[in-house]
Amino acid sequence: MDIRARKGLLVELSRLSEMLGFPQVNGDVSRDWSELEEGCGFALPDDYKEFVSAYGPGCINEQLYLFHPRATRGEDGLRLDMLWQQASFAYGELSLSHPEMYPYPVHPVPGGCIPIARSMSGNHVFLRPPVEGMQKWSVVVEMGNWFVLDMQFTSFLWGALNGDLFLPVIEGNPSFEPVGTVEPY
């Protein structure tokens, strides 16, 4: 990441920390993500990884669960690879019977959307890899309908927390509650 992009990312994370409080985990992005990214064969967007490594697994506004690659396993854990498995199975099965309702493939389908968060009501937030003609990742929200938002994860989160999105993904006063723990290195 070049210096200009890094500076912009730090500003974005600082704005989010003003709303959500100081990050509690402040993980090592490289160590947090290297094993997962090596296993799946692609690198996720830097802004998303920085935020998740800083805050860890948790719940935003008691409404949206964010998953972490090194979250503890089990009932209380919000481990990212487990979300991937669950979402892949669920969306795969549902799309067989109602393909018109599931217009986007889900990882591990090549080029599929990557599940990163789940709402209390079972809706998902995805990161969509760059596709032909697009250079950047985008955010996809499934709430019965699928909405593609041409923005980075941190911009999505900022807009959702401020009420600037047309989607009611996160409502109320901004808060972040850690859920579970992160496994040690």
C-alpha positions in Angstrom: 0.0 0.0 0.0 1.4 3.4 -0.9 1.9 6.2 1.6 -1.1 8.2 0.3 -3.5 5.2 0.6 -2.1 4.3 4.0 -2.6 7.9 5.3 -6.2 7.9 4.0 -6.9 4.6 5.7 -5.5 5.8 9.0 -7.8 8.9 8.8 -10.8 6.6 8.0 -10.0 4.3 11.0 -9.5 7.4 13.3 -13.0 8.7 12.3 -14.5 5.3 13.1 -12.7 5.1 16.4 -14.3 8.4 17.4 -17.7 6.8 16.9 -17.0 3.3 18.2 -14.4 3.9 20.8 -10.7 3.0 20.9 -9.9 -0.5 19.3 -9.4 -3.1 21.9 -7.4 -5.7 20.0 -5.0 -3.8 17.7 -3.8 -7.0 16.1 -1.0 -7.5 13.7 -2.6 -7.3 10.3 0.0 -9.5 8.6 -0.1 -12.2 11.2 -3.9 -12.1 11.5 -4.6 -12.5 7.8 -1.6 -14.4 6.2 -2.8 -17.9 6.9 -6.4 -17.3 5.8 -5.3 -15.4 2.7 -2.8 -18.1 1.7 -5.5 -20.8 2.2 -8.1 -19.0 0.0 -5.6 -17.7 -2.6 -6.6 -14.0 -2.6 -5.9 -10.9 -0.5 -8.8 -9.1 1.1 -9.0 -5.2 1.1 -6.6 -3.4 3.4 -9.2 -1.2 5.0 -11.3 -4.1 6.0 -8.4 -6.1 7.4 -7.1 -3.1 9.3 -10.5 -2.5 11.0 -11.1 -6.1 11.9 -7.5 -6.6 13.2 -7.9 -3.4 15.3 -11.3 -4.2 16.8 -11.4 -8.0 16.7 -14.6 -10.0 16.6 -17.7 -8.2 17.9 -21.0 -6.6 17.3 -21.7 -3.1 16.1 -24.8 -1.4 17.6 -26.0 -4.8 18.9 -27.0 -5.5 15.3 -24.1 -6.5 13.0 -21.6 -9.2 13.9 -18.1 -8.8 12.5 -16.0 -12.0 12.2 -12.2 -12.3 12.6 -9.8 -14.8 11.1 -8.3 -15.8 14.5 -11.4 -15.6 16.6 -11.8 -18.5 19.0 -13.7 -21.5 17.7 -16.9 -22.7 19.3 -20.3 -21.3 20.3 -19.0 -17.8 21.4 -16.5 -17.4 18.6 -17.0 -15.2 15.5 -14.4 -17.0 13.3 -14.4 -15.8 9.7 -13.7 -19.2 8.1 -16.7 -20.6 9.9 -18.9 -17.8 8.5 -17.6 -18.6 5.1 -18.6 -22.3 5.5 -22.0 -21.5 6.8 -22.9 -18.9 4.2 -21.5 -20.9 1.3 -23.7 -23.9 2.3 -26.8 -21.8 3.0 -26.6 -19.6 -0.2 -25.6 -22.6 -2.3 -28.6 -24.6 -1.2 -31.0 -21.6 -1.5 -29.8 -20.6 -4.9 -30.5 -24.1 -6.3 -34.2 -23.7 -5.6 -34.6 -20.0 -6.2 -31.7 -18.8 -8.4 -33.5 -15.6 -9.3 -33.3 -14.5 -5.6 -29.5 -15.2 -5.4 -27.9 -13.3 -8.2 -24.3 -13.3 -6.8 -22.2 -16.4 -6.2 -20.7 -16.8 -2.7 -17.2 -17.8 -1.9 -15.7 -20.4 -2.5 -17.3 -20.2 -6.0 -14.5 -18.4 -8.1 -15.2 -14.7 -8.0 -17.9 -15.2 -5.4 -18.8 -12.6 -2.8 -16.9 -13.0 0.5 -19.2 -13.0 3.6 -17.7 -10.8 6.4 -20.6 -9.9 8.7 -24.1 -11.2 9.7 -26.9 -9.2 11.1 -29.0 -10.2 14.1 -31.8 -11.0 11.6 -29.6 -13.3 9.5 -28.8 -10.9 6.6 -25.2 -10.9 5.4 -22.6 -8.2 4.4 -20.2 -9.3 1.7 -17.1 -8.0 0.0 -17.3 -8.4 -3.7 -14.0 -9.0 -5.5 -13.1 -6.7 -8.4 -14.9 -7.8 -11.5 -14.3 -7.0 -15.2 -14.3 -3.2 -15.5 -13.9 -2.6 -11.8 -10.6 -2.1 -10.1 -11.8 -2.1 -6.5 -13.6 -4.3 -4.1 -17.2 -3.3 -3.3 -19.7 -4.1 -0.5 -22.7 -6.2 -1.1 -25.6 -6.3 1.4 -28.2 -9.1 1.3 -31.4 -8.1 3.0 -33.9 -10.1 1.0 -32.8 -8.1 -2.0 -29.1 -7.7 -2.9 -27.5 -4.3 -2.9 -24.1 -3.6 -4.5 -22.5 -0.5 -2.9 -19.5 0.9 -4.9 -17.5 1.7 -1.8 -14.8 0.4 0.5 -15.7 -1.4 3.7 -14.7 1.5 6.0 -16.8 3.9 3.9 -19.7 1.6 4.1 -19.4 1.3 7.9 -19.0 5.1 8.3 -22.1 5.7 6.1 -24.1 3.0 8.0 -23.2 4.4 11.4 -24.0 7.9 10.4 -27.4 7.0 8.8 -26.1 8.1 5.4 -26.9 4.8 3.6 -30.3 4.1 2.1 -30.1 0.7 3.8 -31.0 0.3 7.5 -28.0 -2.1 8.1 -27.0 -0.5 11.4 -29.3 1.9 13.3 -29.0 3.8 16.6 -26.1 5.2 18.5 -22.7 3.8 17.4 -21.2 1.2 19.6 -18.9 -1.8 19.4 -19.1 -4.7 21.8 -16.3 -7.4 21.6 -17.6 -10.9 21.3 -15.3 -13.8 22.2 -11.6 -13.6 22.0 -8.8 -13.8 19.5 -6.5 -16.8 19.6 -2.9 -16.0 20.5 -0.2 -16.0 17.8 
